[in-house]
Amino acid sequence: MGAISFLTKPVTSEGLDKAFEKINEYIKKDIKTLLVVEDNKAQQKSIVKLVGNGDVKTIVADTGQEAFKVLKHEKIDCMVIDLGLPDISGIELIKKINKELGITDLPIITYTGKELTEKEETELKKVSKSIIIKGADSMERLLNETSLFLHRVEKNLPEQKQKLLKKFHQKDPALSGKKVIIIDDDKKIKILFSVSDTGIGIPDEKKDCVFNSFNQADTCINRIYGGTGLGLTISKKLVELMGGKIWFDSKVGEGSTFYFTVDLEIAEENKKIDVLISSNNRKNNKNQENQLITFLKKDNFFTKNKPMRILLAEDNLVNSFIVLL
């Protein structure tokens, strides 16, 4: 996200030279320029105060027209934009900048209090590097994103801003102090999940058998907590079938954190979903059942796909309904 430049395969020598030239030019700049496009005076002051420091020059524009003029005559390193401008929507302004000024590599942060529809969010993601919805921690995130795109050195920031960034980065205590490996290629991604609890924890002598079936850490006859059952055993098998690994950290009296990774292929954009069944909204269950029946009856689904062996471990009505069809 914060890369100054990047190249797509195949890479040419000319392309590499241009990329390094751009990086070198950016590094030599002592002062980076941030454009804030916001019509609310209070918000303008807050953003300038938040970001402002000796290494950043901040230019403020009240309207889309003002912002367009600035970009026409000034070299801007990053732009923060609100969607609700008085003369033009934020999305339309970004499109206009891309089309008429030919600026397509400018890091743009959308900073808005507007609740976005799914369509608006999808459209924004195509033209904006980051979307921040104004809320409880939005200022910390804005500082983090602008620091990222302006390539600011955290240790050179004022102490108060360093504390804000540290607080923002330590929101997930499960990964605090842990080493995380991120592996990426053109067609696959590896995702790391973590689940924590504040239970009794697992003693060291019992850790080797946690993933065994029906294992009991506490063998006392009047124990309060149950054993592992089959849940962790099945989870381990499923994770391994997806090419991942599962492990855990645990301290007696403090709780446990389980981690697992899965390797997933990146879906093609033209893949069509025939039917979507969600159990989140119980009111729509009947409608979803009808959708599912229509889909499964279409094109003789059952006769074409026999024999089928299905194991269903599910307490949800919609999912269980599949077995009864």
C-alpha positions in Angstrom: 0.0 0.0 0.0 2.7 2.5 0.8 5.0 1.6 -2.0 6.5 4.6 -3.9 6.5 2.6 -7.1 5.8 -0.9 -8.5 6.1 -2.8 -11.7 4.0 -5.5 -13.2 5.4 -8.6 -14.9 7.2 -8.8 -17.3 9.7 -6.2 -16.2 11.9 -4.3 -18.6 15.3 -2.6 -18.0 13.6 0.7 -19.0 10.8 0.2 -16.5 13.3 -0.5 -13.7 15.2 2.6 -14.5 12.1 4.7 -14.4 11.0 3.1 -11.1 14.3 3.7 -9.4 14.4 7.3 -10.7 11.0 7.9 -9.2 12.1 6.4 -5.9 15.3 8.4 -5.8 13.4 11.6 -6.6 10.9 11.0 -3.8 13.6 10.2 -1.2 15.4 13.4 -1.9 12.4 15.5 -1.0 12.7 16.9 2.5 9.1 18.2 2.6 6.2 16.2 1.4 3.0 17.9 0.3 -0.5 16.8 1.5 -3.7 18.1 -0.1 -6.8 18.1 2.2 -10.1 18.5 0.3 -12.7 19.2 3.0 -15.3 22.0 3.3 -15.8 21.7 7.0 -13.5 24.2 8.7 -13.3 22.3 12.0 -12.4 19.1 10.2 -9.7 21.0 8.2 -8.1 22.3 11.4 -8.2 18.9 13.0 -6.5 17.2 10.1 -3.8 19.9 9.7 -3.1 19.7 13.4 -3.0 15.9 13.3 -0.7 15.6 10.3 1.2 18.8 10.6 5.0 18.7 11.3 8.1 20.1 9.8 8.3 17.3 7.1 4.8 17.9 5.7 3.3 20.9 3.9 -0.5 20.8 4.1 -2.6 22.6 1.5 -6.4 22.9 2.2 -9.1 23.1 -0.5 -12.8 23.8 0.4 -14.2 22.7 -2.9 -13.5 20.3 -5.7 -12.8 23.1 -8.1 -10.1 24.5 -5.7 -8.5 21.0 -5.4 -8.5 20.6 -9.1 -6.6 24.0 -9.5 -4.1 23.0 -6.9 -3.4 19.6 -8.6 -3.0 21.4 -11.9 -0.1 23.6 -10.6 1.3 21.8 -7.6 3.1 18.5 -7.2 1.0 16.7 -4.5 2.3 13.5 -2.7 -0.9 12.5 -1.1 -4.6 13.7 -1.0 -7.2 13.3 1.8 -10.7 13.9 0.4 -14.2 14.1 1.9 -17.0 12.7 -0.3 -19.6 15.4 0.5 -18.1 18.5 -1.2 -20.4 21.4 -2.1 -19.7 21.5 -5.8 -18.9 17.9 -6.8 -18.9 14.4 -5.2 -15.6 13.0 -4.1 -15.8 10.1 -6.5 -16.5 12.3 -9.5 -13.6 14.6 -8.5 -11.2 11.7 -8.4 -12.4 10.5 -11.8 -12.0 14.0 -13.2 -8.4 14.2 -11.9 -7.6 10.8 -13.4 -9.1 11.7 -16.8 -8.3 15.4 -17.3 -5.0 15.7 -15.5 -3.8 12.2 -16.2 -2.9 11.7 -12.5 -3.5 8.0 -11.7 -0.8 7.2 -9.2 -1.6 9.7 -6.5 -2.3 8.1 -3.1 -5.8 9.1 -2.2 -7.4 8.6 1.2 -11.2 8.9 1.4 -12.1 10.4 4.8 -15.8 10.6 5.2 -18.6 10.4 7.7 -21.1 9.1 5.1 -22.3 5.6 5.4 -21.4 4.0 2.1 -23.6 1.6 0.1 -22.0 -1.5 -1.3 -21.9 0.0 -4.8 -20.3 3.2 -3.5 -17.6 1.3 -1.6 -16.8 -0.9 -4.6 -16.5 2.1 -6.9 -14.3 4.0 -4.3 -11.9 1.0 -4.0 -11.1 1.3 -7.7 -10.0 5.0 -7.3 -8.9 5.4 -3.7 -6.0 3.8 -1.8 -7.8 3.8 1.5 -11.3 4.5 2.9 -11.7 5.8 6.4 -15.1 6.2 8.0 -15.1 9.0 10.6 -15.5 7.4 14.0 -14.0 6.6 17.4 -10.5 5.7 16.1 -10.6 7.4 12.7 -8.1 10.1 13.5 -5.5 7.5 14.6 -6.1 5.6 11.4 -5.8 8.8 9.3 -2.5 9.6 10.9 -1.3 6.1 10.2 -2.4 6.2 6.5 -1.0 9.6 5.7 2.3 8.6 7.4 2.4 5.5 5.3 1.7 7.2 1.9 4.0 10.1 2.8 6.7 7.7 3.9 7.3 9.5 7.2 9.8 8.0 9.7 7.8 7.3 12.9 10.7 7.9 15.2 11.1 11.5 13.8 7.5 12.3 14.6 6.5 14.2 17.8 6.2 12.0 20.8 2.4 12.4 21.0 2.0 11.3 17.4 4.3 8.3 18.0 2.0 7.3 20.9 -1.1 7.5 18.7 0.5 5.3 16.1 1.7 2.8 18.6 -1.8 2.6 20.1 -3.3 2.1 16.6 -0.9 -0.7 15.7 -1.4 -2.6 19.0 -5.2 -3.1 18.6 -4.8 -6.8 18.2 -3.0 -8.1 21.3 -3.1 -11.6 19.9 -0.3 -10.7 17.4 1.5 -8.3 19.7 5.2 -9.3 19.8 4.6 -12.2 17.4 6.5 -12.8 14.1 4.1 -12.9 11.1 5.1 -14.3 7.7 3.1 -13.0 4.7 3.4 -15.0 1.6 1.9 -13.8 -1.7 2.0 -14.8 -5.3 0.0 -14.0 -8.4 -2.7 -16.7 -7.9 -2.7 -17.6 -4.2 -2.9 -15.9 -0.8 -2.1 -17.2 2.7 -4.4 -15.9 5.5 -3.6 -16.1 9.2 -6.4 -16.3 11.7 -6.3 -16.1 15.5 -8.9 -16.8 18.1 -8.3 -16.0 21.8 -10.1 -16.7 25.0 -9.6 -15.8 28.7 -10.2 -19.3 30.0 -8.2 -21.5 32.4 -5.3 -22.1 30.0 -3.5 -25.3 29.1 -0.6 -26.6 31.3 2.7 -27.4 29.5 2.4 -31.2 30.1 -1.0 -31.3 28.3 -0.1 -29.2 25.3 1.1 -32.2 23.1 -2.3 -33.9 23.3 -4.7 -30.9 22.7 -5.5 -32.0 19.2 -6.2 -35.6 20.2 -9.9 -36.8 20.2 -11.8 -36.5 23.5 -8.8 -35.4 25.5 -9.3 -34.2 29.1 -6.8 -31.7 30.6 -8.4 -31.8 34.0 -9.1 -35.5 35.0 -10.6 -34.5 38.4 -14.0 -36.1 39.0 -15.5 -32.7 40.0 -14.0 -30.8 37.2 -15.8 -27.7 35.9 -14.5 -27.5 32.3 -15.0 -30.1 29.6 -12.3 -31.6 27.4 -11.4 -31.1 23.7 -14.0 -33.4 22.3 -13.8 -33.7 18.5 -13.8 -29.9 17.7 -10.0 -29.3 17.6 -9.3 -32.7 15.9 -11.7 -31.9 13.1 -10.4 -28.3 12.9 -6.8 -29.6 12.5 -7.9 -32.0 9.7 -9.8 -29.3 7.8 -6.9 -26.8 8.1 -4.4 -29.3 6.9 -6.7 -30.3 4.0 -6.6 -26.6 2.9 -2.8 -26.6 3.0 -2.6 -24.7 6.3 -1.2 -25.2 9.8 -2.8 -24.8 13.2 -1.0 -24.1 16.5 -1.6 -22.3 19.8 -0.1 -20.4 22.7 -1.4 -20.8 26.2 -0.7 -19.8 29.8 -2.4 -21.3 32.8 -4.8 -18.8 34.4 -4.6 -16.4 31.5 -6.1 -18.2 28.5 -5.2 -19.5 25.1 -4.8 -18.1 21.6 -5.2 -20.5 18.6 -3.7 -19.6 15.2 -4.3 -21.2 11.9 -3.4 -20.4 8.3 -5.1 -21.4 5.0 -3.9 -21.2 1.4 -6.6 -19.8 -0.9 -6.7 -19.2 -4.6 -7.7 -15.8 -5.8 -11.1 -16.1 -7.4 -11.6 -14.9 -11.0 -13.8 -11.8 -11.3 -16.1 -13.4 -13.8 -17.0 -16.3 -11.6 -20.8 -16.2 -11.1 -22.5 -17.1 -7.8 -25.8 -19.0 -8.6 -27.2 -18.7 -5.1 -26.1 -17.1 -1.9 -27.4 -18.5 1.4 -26.7 -16.5 4.5 -27.8 -17.4 8.0 -27.2 -14.0 9.5 -30.8 -12.8 9.0 -33.3 -15.2 10.4 -36.3 -13.2 8.9 -35.1 -14.1 5.3 -34.8 -17.8 5.9 -37.9 -18.8 4.0 -36.9 -16.7 1.0 -33.5 -18.3 1.1 -34.9 -21.8 1.3 -37.0 -21.1 -1.8 -33.8 -19.8 -3.6 -32.0 -22.9 -2.6 -34.7 -25.2 -3.8 -34.9 -23.5 -7.2 -31.1 -23.7 -7.6 -30.9 -27.4 -6.7 -33.8 -28.4 -8.9 -32.4 -26.5 -11.9 -30.8 -28.7 -14.6 -31.5 -31.9 -12.6 -28.8 -31.1 -10.1 -29.3 -34.3 -8.0 -29.4 -36.7 -10.9 -26.3 -35.2 -12.5 -24.2 -35.3 -9.4 -24.9 -38.7 -7.9 -23.7 -40.5 -5.9 -23.1 -37.9 -3.2 -21.9 -38.5 0.3 -22.6 -35.5 2.6 -21.6 -34.9 6.2 -23.4 -32.0 7.7 -22.4 -30.6 11.1 -24.7 -27.7 11.5 -27.3 -26.4 14.0 -28.7 -23.7 11.6 -32.1 -24.2 10.1 -31.2 -23.0 6.6 -28.2 -25.2 6.3 -29.9 -28.2 7.8 -32.7 -27.8 5.3 -30.3 -29.0 2.5 -30.2 -32.5 3.9 -34.0 -32.8 3.7 -34.3 -31.9 0.0 
